[in-house]
Amino acid sequence: MQRYDRTWSRFRADSVVSRIGEGAGRWVLPEEAGELFELYRKLYRATDGAMSPLIGRSLDALGYDRAYSLRPSGDPVAAPAWDEAVAWDGEALTTVRPVSLDIGAAGKGHLVDLVGGVLRDSGHSQFVIDASGDIRHWGTDVLRVGLEDPRDATRAIGIARISDAAICSSATNRRQWGAGLHHVVDAMTGLPTSTIVATWAIASTALAADGLATALFFANPARLSELFDFRWVRMDANGRVEFSPDLDGELFT
């Protein structure tokens, strides 16, 4: 986990990501970067560019910066277009200008999978990793997970059941500061999204579930379902809840 943080953290001055933000170059990254960038590339296309790992400067401008100032420092900043700013060749990331990467939309789920792999390699077969909003279950039993109501964290809008799978959630009431300011940012505008307020995604890996939970803020679930095998729930700003017909669980709304 420490190595992952030293590579990918936007909040550490000594991280690889921070060095990438200082200038153009070719950056050799750890092996796990391949599956991370592959997922981001697919979701970038599926959301027509709204979900991107190149939103670091957008978040900085909103106040979600390295110092956690939570004070906007300027106008919204749209993320650069993927093909105009970076290229991934399977081993290294080439940048044509300084770019500020932020993998927060999928990185925690990715790390959950990697830690789970360490446990599996050590002989464990039945366990749960709970990373606060990102949960991965290994084993044959069934885990019941409450779906927190973003309007009242003491309540749940339903229950999802998972077995040997991951469930990840994202909501605009988390990491929220100021009027309408939160961490779920549309890369095309640099502005926090406002139409959807909470999402849940269930997939075979926490990496996919975490990334899809963010993509559900920007893309039609039917379009995402053409590319990924997953189940989902999402709530809009009016409190209306949608869910996939094959969801294993129950909703109370």
SULNOR-V880438 format. One record per backbone hydrogen bond with DSSP energy under -1.0 kcal/mol. CO is the residue of the C=O (numbers start at 0). NH is the residue of the N-H. E is the energy in kcal/mol with one decimal. If there is no record, write none. Layout:
CO | NH | E
CO | NH | E
//
This chain:
0 | 4 | -2.2
1 | 5 | -2.3
2 | 6 | -1.5
3 | 7 | -2.8
4 | 8 | -2.0
5 | 15 | -1.6
6 | 16 | -1.8
11 | 14 | -1.2
14 | 18 | -1.6
15 | 19 | -2.4
16 | 20 | -1.5
18 | 21 | -1.7
24 | 94 | -3.0
26 | 92 | -2.8
29 | 32 | -2.1
30 | 33 | -1.5
31 | 35 | -1.4
32 | 36 | -2.9
33 | 37 | -2.2
34 | 38 | -1.9
35 | 39 | -2.3
36 | 40 | -2.6
37 | 41 | -2.0
38 | 42 | -2.5
39 | 43 | -2.6
40 | 44 | -1.8
41 | 45 | -2.3
42 | 46 | -1.7
43 | 48 | -3.4
44 | 47 | -1.4
46 | 49 | -1.4
49 | 186 | -2.9
52 | 101 | -2.6
54 | 58 | -2.3
55 | 59 | -2.3
56 | 60 | -2.4
57 | 61 | -1.4
58 | 63 | -2.3
59 | 62 | -1.1
60 | 72 | -2.4
62 | 64 | -1.6
62 | 69 | -3.0
64 | 67 | -1.9
81 | 84 | -1.3
81 | 85 | -2.7
84 | 95 | -2.1
86 | 93 | -3.2
90 | 28 | -1.9
91 | 88 | -1.9
92 | 26 | -2.9
93 | 86 | -1.8
94 | 24 | -1.4
99 | 55 | -2.1
102 | 105 | -1.9
102 | 106 | -3.4
105 | 109 | -2.1
106 | 110 | -2.4
107 | 111 | -2.1
108 | 112 | -1.9
109 | 113 | -2.0
110 | 114 | -2.7
111 | 115 | -2.4
112 | 116 | -2.0
113 | 117 | -1.6
114 | 118 | -2.0
115 | 119 | -2.6
116 | 120 | -2.4
117 | 121 | -1.0
118 | 123 | -2.2
119 | 122 | -1.8
126 | 137 | -2.9
128 | 135 | -2.2
132 | 168 | -2.6
133 | 130 | -3.0
134 | 166 | -2.6
135 | 128 | -2.5
137 | 126 | -1.6
142 | 161 | -2.4
144 | 159 | -2.7
146 | 156 | -3.1
148 | 151 | -1.3
151 | 154 | -2.2
154 | 148 | -2.4
156 | 251 | -3.5
157 | 146 | -2.5
158 | 249 | -2.3
159 | 144 | -3.0
161 | 142 | -3.1
164 | 136 | -3.2
165 | 202 | -1.8
166 | 134 | -2.8
167 | 200 | -2.7
169 | 198 | -2.7
170 | 173 | -1.2
180 | 176 | -2.4
182 | 184 | -1.1
183 | 192 | -2.5
185 | 188 | -1.2
185 | 189 | -3.3
186 | 78 | -2.6
190 | 185 | -2.8
194 | 236 | -2.4
196 | 171 | -2.3
197 | 234 | -2.7
198 | 169 | -2.0
199 | 232 | -2.1
200 | 167 | -2.5
201 | 230 | -2.1
202 | 165 | -3.0
204 | 208 | -2.2
205 | 209 | -2.8
206 | 210 | -2.2
207 | 211 | -2.7
208 | 212 | -2.0
209 | 213 | -1.2
210 | 214 | -2.3
211 | 215 | -2.1
213 | 216 | -1.9
214 | 217 | -1.8
214 | 218 | -2.2
219 | 223 | -1.7
220 | 224 | -2.4
223 | 226 | -1.3
223 | 227 | -2.0
230 | 201 | -2.9
231 | 243 | -2.4
232 | 199 | -2.7
233 | 241 | -2.8
234 | 196 | -2.6
234 | 197 | -1.4
235 | 238 | -2.2
239 | 235 | -2.5
241 | 233 | -2.4
243 | 246 | -1.7
246 | 248 | -1.0
247 | 160 | -3.1
249 | 158 | -3.0
//
